[in-house]
């Protein structure tokens, strides 16, 4: 019996996730004058991280639709390995 794979990125409750380039990541950190460890974290084994190919050290931009006066809200996550 073959397992059916489900694309988590197509689920209506999963917002758009964008993997930032190294250059975009550096600009983000410089803009806010923060270190990568200051960002909230997501694990490398998170289903969305796996789906977009995020690895430890990457920064993921999450774009969520907003119901207020702005159209979209951007927020970021730092990808790290889960401690076993």
Secondary structure as UniProt FT lines:
FT   HELIX           8..10
FT   TURN            12..13
FT   STRAND          16..19
FT   HELIX           22..32
FT   HELIX           36..38
FT   STRAND          41..43
FT   TURN            44..45
FT   HELIX           47..52
FT   TURN            56..57
FT   STRAND          59..65
FT   STRAND          72..80
//
